[in-house]
Amino acid sequence: MEIGLTYSSTDPNHIKTRNFVRDYIREHGILARIIERDRKVQVPQITINGCCVSGDSLRRRLRSARESFPSFPDIARALEQNFWSL
């Protein structure tokens, strides 16, 4: 599995999202290659095997300070769905 992460390292919420993805993969023993890109983006963009699972194009609501986008449960669900479909 190949996971692409595009995030802004100056945004603490983006770093939390990046850390969540990395920790989730490690804790669940998922064999994946993570490709990280540090760019100025409004929301983290995550691709799994080349398919976008989050990012500006899928954003439906405004991000608040209390809530990160995409949500961690949404990321976990996307990782699990793609992991089990291999």
C-alpha positions in Angstrom: 0.0 0.0 0.0 1.3 3.5 -0.8 0.1 6.4 1.2 0.7 10.0 0.1 0.5 12.8 2.7 0.6 16.4 1.7 0.5 18.8 4.6 1.8 22.1 5.9 4.4 21.7 8.6 3.5 25.1 9.9 0.0 24.1 10.9 -0.2 22.1 14.2 -3.4 20.3 13.1 -1.7 19.1 9.9 1.2 17.7 12.0 -1.4 15.9 14.3 -3.0 14.4 11.2 0.4 13.2 9.8 1.3 11.7 13.2 -2.0 9.9 13.4 -1.5 8.3 10.0 2.0 7.2 10.8 1.1 5.9 14.3 -2.0 4.1 13.0 0.0 2.3 10.3 2.7 1.3 12.8 0.2 0.2 15.6 -1.9 -1.9 13.2 1.1 -3.5 11.4 0.0 -2.3 8.0 2.8 -2.7 5.4 2.8 0.7 3.7 5.1 3.2 2.1 4.4 6.7 3.2 5.3 9.6 0.8 5.3 12.9 2.6 5.1 16.4 0.9 5.4 19.6 2.9 3.5 22.3 1.0 1.2 25.2 1.7 -2.2 23.6 1.7 -5.4 24.5 3.5 -6.2 20.9 4.6 -4.0 17.8 4.6 -4.4 15.8 1.4 -4.2 12.0 1.8 -4.0 9.5 -1.1 -4.1 5.8 -0.8 -2.7 3.9 -3.8 -3.1 7.0 -5.9 -6.8 7.6 -4.9 -7.6 10.8 -3.0 -9.4 10.1 0.2 -9.3 13.7 1.6 -8.3 17.2 0.7 -9.7 20.4 -0.7 -11.8 18.7 -3.3 -13.7 16.6 -0.7 -14.1 19.4 1.9 -17.8 19.8 2.6 -17.6 22.1 5.7 -15.3 24.7 7.2 -12.6 23.5 9.5 -12.9 24.9 13.0 -10.1 25.2 15.6 -11.6 22.3 17.6 -12.0 19.9 14.7 -9.4 18.7 12.2 -10.3 17.8 8.7 -10.2 15.0 7.7 -11.3 13.5 11.0 -9.2 10.8 12.5 -12.0 8.2 12.4 -12.5 9.0 8.7 -8.8 8.4 8.0 -8.8 5.2 10.0 -11.8 3.9 8.1 -10.2 4.7 4.7 -7.0 3.0 5.7 -8.9 -0.1 7.0 -11.1 -0.3 3.8 -8.0 -0.1 1.6 -6.0 -2.5 3.7 -8.6 -5.2 3.7 -9.3 -4.9 0.0 -5.7 -5.8 -0.9 
